[in-house]
Amino acid sequence: MNRPVAVGALVALLVGLLAGFLWWGMSERHLQAELDDARSRAGRLEQQLQDVQTKTQQLQAQLKTMQDDLDREKELNSRLNELVSRGKK
């Protein structure tokens, strides 16, 4: 093999290795960016879940209060009906 062919082959090999290394690094950076994005989305979803849980607890407390009020009203209505029915007899 003559010298210019050997130098050309060596340069081509080095260029190929450099291009491969850069290509490999790009995919790693791409995967890292995807991982960072997934972590960011997970953080936002956790915050949304916490907000929904807080809202659910508030609504449960409101529902309990309303149920207690309804039970009191039913009891008062029952007593009133009993008093009215006694008066009619």
N, CA, C and O atoms as a GROMACS GRO file, in nm:
protein
  356
    1MET      N    1   0.086  -0.116   0.000
    1MET     CA    2   0.000   0.000   0.000
    1MET      C    3   0.091   0.123   0.000
    1MET      O    4   0.189   0.130   0.075
    2ASN      N    5   0.058   0.217  -0.084
    2ASN     CA    6   0.144   0.335  -0.087
    2ASN      C    7   0.102   0.435   0.021
    2ASN      O    8  -0.006   0.426   0.078
    3ARG      N    9   0.188   0.526   0.045
    3ARG     CA   10   0.174   0.617   0.158
    3ARG      C   11   0.048   0.705   0.150
    3ARG      O   12  -0.019   0.718   0.252
    4PRO      N   13   0.012   0.766   0.039
    4PRO     CA   14  -0.108   0.851   0.033
    4PRO      C   15  -0.237   0.772   0.061
    4PRO      O   16  -0.330   0.825   0.121
    5VAL      N   17  -0.243   0.647   0.018
    5VAL     CA   18  -0.362   0.566   0.043
    5VAL      C   19  -0.372   0.536   0.192
    5VAL      O   20  -0.481   0.540   0.249
    6ALA      N   21  -0.258   0.505   0.255
    6ALA     CA   22  -0.259   0.476   0.398
    6ALA      C   23  -0.299   0.599   0.479
    6ALA      O   24  -0.377   0.588   0.574
    7VAL      N   25  -0.248   0.715   0.442
    7VAL     CA   26  -0.284   0.839   0.512
    7VAL      C   27  -0.432   0.869   0.491
    7VAL      O   28  -0.501   0.908   0.585
    8GLY      N   29  -0.480   0.850   0.370
    8GLY     CA   30  -0.622   0.873   0.341
    8GLY      C   31  -0.711   0.778   0.421
    8GLY      O   32  -0.815   0.818   0.472
    9ALA      N   33  -0.670   0.652   0.431
    9ALA     CA   34  -0.747   0.554   0.507
    9ALA      C   35  -0.747   0.591   0.655
    9ALA      O   36  -0.849   0.580   0.723
   10LEU      N   37  -0.632   0.634   0.705
   10LEU     CA   38  -0.622   0.673   0.846
   10LEU      C   39  -0.709   0.796   0.874
   10LEU      O   40  -0.778   0.801   0.976
   11VAL      N   41  -0.706   0.895   0.786
   11VAL     CA   42  -0.789   1.015   0.803
   11VAL      C   43  -0.937   0.978   0.797
   11VAL      O   44  -1.017   1.027   0.877
   12ALA      N   45  -0.973   0.891   0.704
   12ALA     CA   46  -1.113   0.848   0.693
   12ALA      C   47  -1.157   0.774   0.819
   12ALA      O   48  -1.268   0.793   0.868
   13LEU      N   49  -1.068   0.690   0.872
   13LEU     CA   50  -1.099   0.618   0.996
   13LEU      C   51  -1.118   0.715   1.112
   13LEU      O   52  -1.212   0.701   1.190
   14LEU      N   53  -1.029   0.814   1.124
   14LEU     CA   54  -1.041   0.912   1.231
   14LEU      C   55  -1.168   0.996   1.217
   14LEU      O   56  -1.236   1.023   1.316
   15VAL      N   57  -1.201   1.036   1.096
   15VAL     CA   58  -1.324   1.113   1.073
   15VAL      C   59  -1.445   1.027   1.107
   15VAL      O   60  -1.540   1.076   1.168
   16GLY      N   61  -1.442   0.901   1.070
   16GLY     CA   62  -1.552   0.810   1.101
   16GLY      C   63  -1.568   0.790   1.251
   16GLY      O   64  -1.679   0.791   1.303
   17LEU      N   65  -1.455   0.773   1.321
   17LEU     CA   66  -1.462   0.759   1.466
   17LEU      C   67  -1.515   0.885   1.533
   17LEU      O   68  -1.596   0.878   1.625
   18LEU      N   69  -1.469   1.001   1.487
   18LEU     CA   70  -1.517   1.127   1.542
   18LEU      C   71  -1.666   1.145   1.517
   18LEU      O   72  -1.741   1.185   1.606
   19ALA      N   73  -1.709   1.115   1.395
   19ALA     CA   74  -1.852   1.128   1.363
   19ALA      C   75  -1.934   1.030   1.448
   19ALA      O   76  -2.041   1.067   1.497
   20GLY      N   77  -1.886   0.909   1.465
   20GLY     CA   78  -1.956   0.811   1.548
   20GLY      C   79  -1.964   0.855   1.693
   20GLY      O   80  -2.067   0.839   1.758
   21PHE      N   81  -1.855   0.909   1.743
   21PHE     CA   82  -1.854   0.956   1.882
   21PHE      C   83  -1.953   1.071   1.900
   21PHE      O   84  -2.027   1.075   1.998
   22LEU      N   85  -1.953   1.165   1.805
   22LEU     CA   86  -2.046   1.277   1.814
   22LEU      C   87  -2.191   1.228   1.802
   22LEU      O   88  -2.278   1.277   1.874
   23TRP      N   89  -2.216   1.135   1.713
   23TRP     CA   90  -2.350   1.079   1.695
   23TRP      C   91  -2.395   1.009   1.823
   23TRP      O   92  -2.510   1.023   1.864
   24TRP      N   93  -2.306   0.935   1.885
   24TRP     CA   94  -2.337   0.865   2.010
   24TRP      C   95  -2.368   0.965   2.120
   24TRP      O   96  -2.461   0.945   2.198
   25GLY      N   97  -2.291   1.073   2.127
   25GLY     CA   98  -2.314   1.176   2.227
   25GLY      C   99  -2.446   1.249   2.205
   25GLY      O  100  -2.511   1.289   2.302
   26MET      N  101  -2.485   1.266   2.080
   26MET     CA  102  -2.613   1.333   2.052
   26MET      C  103  -2.729   1.249   2.104
   26MET      O  104  -2.824   1.303   2.161
   27SER      N  105  -2.723   1.120   2.084
   27SER     CA  106  -2.833   1.036   2.130
   27SER      C  107  -2.837   1.036   2.284
   27SER      O  108  -2.945   1.031   2.343
   28GLU      N  109  -2.721   1.041   2.346
   28GLU     CA  110  -2.717   1.045   2.493
   28GLU      C  111  -2.778   1.176   2.544
   28GLU      O  112  -2.855   1.176   2.640
   29ARG      N  113  -2.744   1.286   2.479
   29ARG     CA  114  -2.802   1.415   2.518
   29ARG      C  115  -2.953   1.416   2.494
   29ARG      O  116  -3.029   1.471   2.573
   30HIS      N  117  -2.994   1.353   2.383
   30HIS     CA  118  -3.137   1.345   2.353
   30HIS      C  119  -3.209   1.265   2.461
   30HIS      O  120  -3.316   1.304   2.508
   31LEU      N  121  -3.152   1.153   2.501
   31LEU     CA  122  -3.212   1.072   2.606
   31LEU      C  123  -3.214   1.146   2.739
   31LEU      O  124  -3.311   1.136   2.815
   32GLN      N  125  -3.109   1.220   2.768
   32GLN     CA  126  -3.105   1.299   2.891
   32GLN      C  127  -3.213   1.406   2.890
   32GLN      O  128  -3.278   1.432   2.991
   33ALA      N  129  -3.232   1.470   2.774
   33ALA     CA  130  -3.337   1.571   2.762
   33ALA      C  131  -3.475   1.508   2.782
   33ALA      O  132  -3.560   1.567   2.849
   34GLU      N  133  -3.496   1.390   2.726
   34GLU     CA  134  -3.624   1.321   2.745
   34GLU      C  135  -3.644   1.284   2.892
   34GLU      O  136  -3.755   1.297   2.945
   35LEU      N  137  -3.538   1.240   2.958
   35LEU     CA  138  -3.547   1.206   3.100
   35LEU      C  139  -3.581   1.329   3.183
   35LEU      O  140  -3.665   1.323   3.272
   36ASP      N  141  -3.515   1.440   3.155
   36ASP     CA  142  -3.544   1.565   3.227
   36ASP      C  143  -3.689   1.608   3.204
   36ASP      O  144  -3.756   1.653   3.296
   37ASP      N  145  -3.736   1.594   3.080
   37ASP     CA  146  -3.874   1.630   3.047
   37ASP      C  147  -3.972   1.539   3.121
   37ASP      O  148  -4.073   1.586   3.173
   38ALA      N  149  -3.942   1.410   3.126
   38ALA     CA  150  -4.030   1.316   3.197
   38ALA      C  151  -4.033   1.347   3.346
   38ALA      O  152  -4.139   1.339   3.409
   39ARG      N  153  -3.920   1.381   3.402
   39ARG     CA  154  -3.916   1.417   3.545
   39ARG      C  155  -3.996   1.544   3.571
   39ARG      O  156  -4.066   1.554   3.672
   40SER      N  157  -3.987   1.639   3.480
   40SER     CA  158  -4.062   1.763   3.494
   40SER      C  159  -4.212   1.735   3.488
   40SER      O  160  -4.290   1.788   3.568
   41ARG      N  161  -4.254   1.652   3.392
   41ARG     CA  162  -4.396   1.616   3.381
   41ARG      C  163  -4.442   1.541   3.505
   41ARG      O  164  -4.554   1.563   3.552
   42ALA      N  165  -4.358   1.453   3.557
   42ALA     CA  166  -4.394   1.378   3.678
   42ALA      C  167  -4.413   1.473   3.795
   42ALA      O  168  -4.505   1.456   3.875
   43GLY      N  169  -4.328   1.573   3.806
   43GLY     CA  170  -4.342   1.672   3.913
   43GLY      C  171  -4.472   1.749   3.901
   43GLY      O  172  -4.541   1.773   4.000
   44ARG      N  173  -4.506   1.789   3.777
   44ARG     CA  174  -4.632   1.861   3.757
   44ARG      C  175  -4.751   1.772   3.788
   44ARG      O  176  -4.849   1.817   3.847
   45LEU      N  177  -4.744   1.646   3.748
   45LEU     CA  178  -4.854   1.553   3.776
   45LEU      C  179  -4.870   1.529   3.926
   45LEU      O  180  -4.982   1.518   3.975
   46GLU      N  181  -4.758   1.520   3.997
   46GLU     CA  182  -4.766   1.502   4.142
   46GLU      C  183  -4.832   1.624   4.207
   46GLU      O  184  -4.911   1.610   4.301
   47GLN      N  185  -4.799   1.743   4.158
   47GLN     CA  186  -4.860   1.865   4.211
   47GLN      C  187  -5.010   1.866   4.181
   47GLN      O  188  -5.090   1.903   4.267
   48GLN      N  189  -5.048   1.826   4.060
   48GLN     CA  190  -5.190   1.821   4.025
   48GLN      C  191  -5.263   1.719   4.112
   48GLN      O  192  -5.375   1.743   4.156
   49LEU      N  193  -5.199   1.605   4.136
   49LEU     CA  194  -5.260   1.503   4.221
   49LEU      C  195  -5.280   1.557   4.361
   49LEU      O  196  -5.386   1.535   4.422
   50GLN      N  197  -5.182   1.627   4.413
   50GLN     CA  198  -5.194   1.685   4.547
   50GLN      C  199  -5.307   1.788   4.551
   50GLN      O  200  -5.383   1.794   4.648
   51ASP      N  201  -5.318   1.869   4.446
   51ASP     CA  202  -5.426   1.968   4.439
   51ASP      C  203  -5.563   1.899   4.437
   51ASP      O  204  -5.656   1.943   4.505
   52VAL      N  205  -5.573   1.792   4.359
   52VAL     CA  206  -5.700   1.719   4.351
   52VAL      C  207  -5.734   1.654   4.485
   52VAL      O  208  -5.850   1.654   4.527
   53GLN      N  209  -5.633   1.600   4.553
   53GLN     CA  210  -5.658   1.539   4.683
   53GLN      C  211  -5.704   1.644   4.785
   53GLN      O  212  -5.794   1.617   4.865
   54THR      N  213  -5.644   1.761   4.781
   54THR     CA  214  -5.685   1.869   4.872
   54THR      C  215  -5.828   1.910   4.843
   54THR      O  216  -5.908   1.927   4.935
   55LYS      N  217  -5.861   1.926   4.715
   55LYS     CA  218  -5.997   1.965   4.676
   55LYS      C  219  -6.096   1.856   4.717
   55LYS      O  220  -6.206   1.887   4.762
   56THR      N  221  -6.058   1.729   4.703
   56THR     CA  222  -6.145   1.618   4.743
   56THR      C  223  -6.172   1.622   4.892
   56THR      O  224  -6.285   1.601   4.936
   57GLN      N  225  -6.070   1.649   4.971
   57GLN     CA  226  -6.088   1.658   5.116
   57GLN      C  227  -6.181   1.773   5.152
   57GLN      O  228  -6.264   1.760   5.242
   58GLN      N  229  -6.166   1.885   5.083
   58GLN     CA  230  -6.255   1.999   5.109
   58GLN      C  231  -6.399   1.964   5.075
   58GLN      O  232  -6.491   1.996   5.150
   59LEU      N  233  -6.418   1.898   4.961
   59LEU     CA  234  -6.554   1.861   4.920
   59LEU      C  235  -6.613   1.757   5.015
   59LEU      O  236  -6.733   1.759   5.042
   60GLN      N  237  -6.530   1.666   5.065
   60GLN     CA  238  -6.580   1.568   5.161
   60GLN      C  239  -6.624   1.636   5.290
   60GLN      O  240  -6.726   1.599   5.349
   61ALA      N  241  -6.549   1.736   5.333
   61ALA     CA  242  -6.588   1.810   5.454
   61ALA      C  243  -6.719   1.884   5.431
   61ALA      O  244  -6.806   1.886   5.518
   62GLN      N  245  -6.734   1.945   5.313
   62GLN     CA  246  -6.860   2.014   5.280
   62GLN      C  247  -6.976   1.916   5.276
   62GLN      O  248  -7.084   1.943   5.327
   63LEU      N  249  -6.953   1.802   5.215
   63LEU     CA  250  -7.057   1.700   5.206
   63LEU      C  251  -7.099   1.652   5.344
   63LEU      O  252  -7.217   1.632   5.369
   64LYS      N  253  -7.003   1.632   5.432
   64LYS     CA  254  -7.033   1.589   5.569
   64LYS      C  255  -7.118   1.694   5.640
   64LYS      O  256  -7.216   1.660   5.707
   65THR      N  257  -7.081   1.820   5.625
   65THR     CA  258  -7.157   1.928   5.686
   65THR      C  259  -7.300   1.932   5.631
   65THR      O  260  -7.396   1.945   5.707
   66MET      N  261  -7.312   1.919   5.500
   66MET     CA  262  -7.445   1.922   5.438
   66MET      C  263  -7.528   1.801   5.481
   66MET      O  264  -7.649   1.812   5.504
   67GLN      N  265  -7.464   1.686   5.492
   67GLN     CA  266  -7.536   1.566   5.536
   67GLN      C  267  -7.584   1.582   5.680
   67GLN      O  268  -7.696   1.543   5.713
   68ASP      N  269  -7.500   1.639   5.765
   68ASP     CA  270  -7.540   1.664   5.904
   68ASP      C  271  -7.658   1.762   5.909
   68ASP      O  272  -7.752   1.742   5.985
   69ASP      N  273  -7.650   1.868   5.826
   69ASP     CA  274  -7.761   1.964   5.821
   69ASP      C  275  -7.890   1.897   5.773
   69ASP      O  276  -7.997   1.921   5.827
   70LEU      N  277  -7.877   1.814   5.672
   70LEU     CA  278  -7.994   1.743   5.619
   70LEU      C  279  -8.054   1.650   5.725
   70LEU      O  280  -8.176   1.643   5.740
   71ASP      N  281  -7.969   1.580   5.797
   71ASP     CA  282  -8.018   1.491   5.903
   71ASP      C  283  -8.092   1.571   6.010
   71ASP      O  284  -8.197   1.528   6.059
   72ARG      N  285  -8.038   1.688   6.047
   72ARG     CA  286  -8.105   1.774   6.146
   72ARG      C  287  -8.240   1.821   6.094
   72ARG      O  288  -8.340   1.819   6.166
   73GLU      N  289  -8.243   1.863   5.967
   73GLU     CA  290  -8.369   1.909   5.908
   73GLU      C  291  -8.472   1.797   5.903
   73GLU      O  292  -8.590   1.820   5.929
   74LYS      N  293  -8.428   1.677   5.869
   74LYS     CA  294  -8.520   1.563   5.865
   74LYS      C  295  -8.576   1.535   6.004
   74LYS      O  296  -8.695   1.507   6.020
   75GLU      N  297  -8.490   1.543   6.104
   75GLU     CA  298  -8.534   1.519   6.242
   75GLU      C  299  -8.635   1.626   6.285
   75GLU      O  300  -8.738   1.594   6.345
   76LEU      N  301  -8.605   1.751   6.254
   76LEU     CA  302  -8.699   1.859   6.288
   76LEU      C  303  -8.831   1.842   6.213
   76LEU      O  304  -8.938   1.864   6.270
   77ASN      N  305  -8.823   1.805   6.086
   77ASN     CA  306  -8.944   1.782   6.007
   77ASN      C  307  -9.026   1.667   6.064
   77ASN      O  308  -9.148   1.675   6.070
   78SER      N  309  -8.958   1.563   6.106
   78SER     CA  310  -9.027   1.449   6.166
   78SER      C  311  -9.098   1.490   6.295
   78SER      O  312  -9.212   1.453   6.319
   79ARG      N  313  -9.028   1.568   6.378
   79ARG     CA  314  -9.090   1.616   6.503
   79ARG      C  315  -9.211   1.705   6.474
   79ARG      O  316  -9.314   1.695   6.539
   80LEU      N  317  -9.194   1.793   6.375
   80LEU     CA  318  -9.303   1.883   6.339
   80LEU      C  319  -9.424   1.804   6.288
   80LEU      O  320  -9.537   1.834   6.325
   81ASN      N  321  -9.400   1.705   6.204
   81ASN     CA  322  -9.509   1.622   6.154
   81ASN      C  323  -9.577   1.547   6.269
   81ASN      O  324  -9.699   1.531   6.270
   82GLU      N  325  -9.499   1.503   6.365
   82GLU     CA  326  -9.555   1.432   6.480
   82GLU      C  327  -9.643   1.526   6.563
   82GLU      O  328  -9.752   1.490   6.606
   83LEU      N  329  -9.594   1.648   6.584
   83LEU     CA  330  -9.673   1.746   6.659
   83LEU      C  331  -9.802   1.782   6.585
   83LEU      O  332  -9.908   1.796   6.646
   84VAL      N  333  -9.793   1.798   6.454
   84VAL     CA  334  -9.911   1.832   6.375
   84VAL      C  335 -10.011   1.718   6.378
   84VAL      O  336 -10.132   1.740   6.392
   85SER      N  337  -9.961   1.595   6.365
   85SER     CA  338 -10.053   1.480   6.366
   85SER      C  339 -10.118   1.463   6.504
   85SER      O  340 -10.233   1.419   6.511
   86ARG      N  341 -10.050   1.496   6.610
   86ARG     CA  342 -10.110   1.489   6.745
   86ARG      C  343 -10.221   1.593   6.759
   86ARG      O  344 -10.324   1.567   6.822
   87GLY      N  345 -10.200   1.709   6.700
   87GLY     CA  346 -10.299   1.815   6.709
   87GLY      C  347 -10.426   1.783   6.631
   87GLY      O  348 -10.533   1.832   6.666
   88LYS      N  349 -10.416   1.702   6.526
   88LYS     CA  350 -10.532   1.668   6.445
   88LYS      C  351 -10.618   1.562   6.511
   88LYS      O  352 -10.736   1.552   6.480
   89LYS      N  353 -10.563   1.482   6.601
   89LYS     CA  354 -10.638   1.372   6.663
   89LYS      C  355 -10.736   1.418   6.762
   89LYS      O  356 -10.806   1.337   6.822
   0.00000   0.00000   0.00000
